[in-house]
Amino acid sequence: MKKLLLMTAAATLFVSAGCKCPCGIFSKKENSESIFAKMQKAVDVSGKQETLKSALIVYDTHLGKKDKSQITLKVKEKAKIRLEVRSGQSVFIRACSGKKGWEYSTGKGLRMLSAKEIRELKIEASYLSPTIKFDKLFASVKLDGSQKVDGVDNWKLICYPQAKFKMSSITMFVDKKTYLVSKTIEANSKNPNEDITTYYGDYEEYNGMVLPFMMVAQVGGRILEFKLISTEWNAEIDDSEFAVPRTLSKSK
């Protein structure tokens, strides 16, 4: 369940960064580069992104009527990341001090993250926080025509992550009128035969950034819902939140 929460959370703030990668032209009127530029303008209504040095974002999430959890993301300059998932008395934390990564879970205690796991955490944080430039993840983006999502015309974009992230392509659907993301589809790294489809809605402005208030992720036959609780840009976050703990007992 913890792994599922982290994987589906990875799509949450997909809309929050622009694209500077080399993008192929689809038509004279629109191409992947122009679409990403309009997406950036749609979510960053006041040009606030360039001033963001840190962020604290909280979501409530649950799988059906059970397994209610809360996801808290803290990010700071120099690749400092802390992602927490809390469900009842259980806690799952993944963090990176910028170079070293660690993980803590109730009942298992503390362990260090491998280089691959640190890359995965950085990808998740890039999706979740508008303080991290998302274009660093993509080698290229292809415009693959258009498709309706819930009866609304959307651009269909195929996004190819940088090779070092070792991820499959991600399909993104962008509303042609609002240039906000309606839906994303990505492979489930735990089950290659199963996709994660996430729908976004109820967009609202939060201190200059437009974010989806509600998300619904479909993983196989399971439905995972997200509700945005709070956002704080340029939050005061102490570096100790990201540092590798000296001691961390299993009961903590």
N, C-alpha and C positions, 0 to 999 in steps of 0.2 A: 504493500500500500504506500509506504514511504517513497519507493522508487517511482510509483505511478504519479504521486503528487508532484515530484520534482520534474518528471518528464512532461506532464501536461501543463505545469506552470511555465514551462519554457516558451509557450506561445503568447503569454499574457500581454506584453507591451511591444509586440512585433511592429506596431505602427509608429514607434516613437523615434526612429532615426532615418536620416536620408541616405542616399546612395551616391558614392563617387567612383564606383567600380566601372570597368569598361562594359557598356551595355549595347547589345545589338539593336539596330533600328528595325521597327516593325512596320511603320508607315510614316508618311510625311506629317500627319496630324499628331500622332502619339507614338512614343516609343517607351521602352522600360525606364530610360533615364528621365524623361519628362514626367512620367507618372510618379516616380519616386520623389521628384522635386515637388510636385503638387501634394503628395502625401505628407511630406515634411512640413509644408506650409499649412496644411489642414490640422496637424496636431500641435505644431509649435506656433500658436497664433500671435505671440508677442516677441518672438525671437529669443525666448528664454533659455533654450537649450545650451547655447554657448556660455552661459553664465553658471551652469549647474556644476557644482564641485562634489556634491554628495546627494543622496536621496534615501528616504525611509518610506517604504510602501508596505501596506498591510492588506491582505485579502482574507476573507472567510471563505472556506470551501467545504463541500461535503459530497459524498458519494451516495446519491439517493437520500434516504432519511437517516442513514447511519454514517459513522466515521466522520463526524464533524471535526474540522481542523482549521488552523489558522496559519497562513504563510506570511512571514515577515522577511523582507529583503532590505539589507543595508549595504550601500555601496559608497565608495569614497575614491578619491584620486589615487593614482599609482596602483590600480588594479586590486584594491582592497574590496573584498566581497564577503558577506555573511548572509546565508540563506537558512532560515529556521522554519521547521514544520512542527507544530504542536497539536496533538490530538489527545484530549483527556490528560492523563498523567504522563503520556509519552512525549519525548522531545527528540527531534532529529535536527542536527546542525551540520552544515558544510560551510567552511570558511577558507579564505585565502588572504594571507598577509601581504600579497603582492608577488611573492615568490614561493613560499611554502604553503601547502594546503593541509587542512585537517578535518576530521569528521568525528562527531559525537552522537551516539544514540543511546537511549535509555536501555539498560540491561546489557549493553555491549561495551560501553565506555568509549575511550578515545583511540583513534588511529590516525596515521598520516595518510594523505591522499597521494596516489601515483600521479605522474605527469599527465596521463590520459584523463584521470578524474578531475584534475585541476582545469584542463581544457574544457571539459564538459561543464564544470561550474561556471567558467567564464562565458560560455555560450548561453547558459540559462540566465545569467545575470544580464547579458546583452539584450536578451529578449525582454527581460523584466524591467530594466531601468533605462530611462532616456538619457542618463548621464554618460552612458557608454555608447560610443559610435558604432552603429550596427554595420556600417559599410566595411568595416575591417573583417567581417566574417565572410563576405561574398567575393568570390572570384569573378562571377558574372551573373547577370539576370536576363532572362529571355521573356519577351512578351509573346504569349501563346494564344492570341485571340481573345475572345470574351465568352462569358457564360453567365447565365442567370443564377442568382442565389436567392432563394425565397421570392422569386418573381421579379427581382431587381437586377438590372444589367451591371455586370462586373467585369473589369479587366482580369485576365488570368496571367499571373507571373510565375515563372519557374526560376527559383533562386538556387544557385549552386555555391555552397560554402567553400571557403578556402580549403585546400587539400589537407592541411595540417589538422583540421578538425575531424576528418574522417567521417563525414556525415553524408547521408543521401540528400538529394535535392528536396527543397521545400516548396510547395505550391501555395501561392497566396492569391486571394480574390479581393479586388479593390473596387468599391462602389464608384461607378463612373460619374456620379453627381457630387458626392461628398469627398471622394478620394480618401475615405477611411476604410480600413480592412474589415471585411465581412466574415471571412472564413480563411483558415489555413489548414493544410494537410501535410503531415510529416510522418516519416516511418517511425515505428516503435522500435527503438534499439534493442529492447528486451525480447521482442517477438517480431522478426522480420516480415512475417506474413500478416501483420496487423498494423493498420495506420491509426494515427491520432488525428482526429478532425475536430477543430475548435471553431466555434461561432462567437462573434463579438457583437455587442449591442449596447444601447443606452449610453452613448458617448456623452460625456460632460467635461466642461473645462475646470481644471484644478490648478489655480494659480498660474495661468498662462499656458498650460499644457492640456490638450484634449485627450482623455483616456476613456476606454470602455469601462462602464460601471459593472456590467455583467458579462461573463463568459461561460460558455457551456462546451465541455470537451467530451467527445465520444471516443471511447477506446474499446473496440470490440462491442460487446453488448452492455458496457458500463457507461454511465453518465456521471460526469464530474462537473459540479457547478462552482463558479467563483463569483464573489461579490466584493467589490472594492470598498474597503473600510476607511482608509486614510492615506494621504500622501503628504510628505514634507520635503520640499526641495532645500538644498543647502543646510540640511540638518546637522546639528553638532553631534558628531559620532566620534568617540574616543578610539584611538588606534588599538587599544587593548581588546576591543571587540573582535578584531581580526587576527591578533597575535596567537600563536600556538600556545595553549595553556600549559603551564608547568605541571600541574596535577589536575586530574578530573576523575572523580570516583564514579563508579557505575550507579551509585544511588543518587547522584546529584541531578 
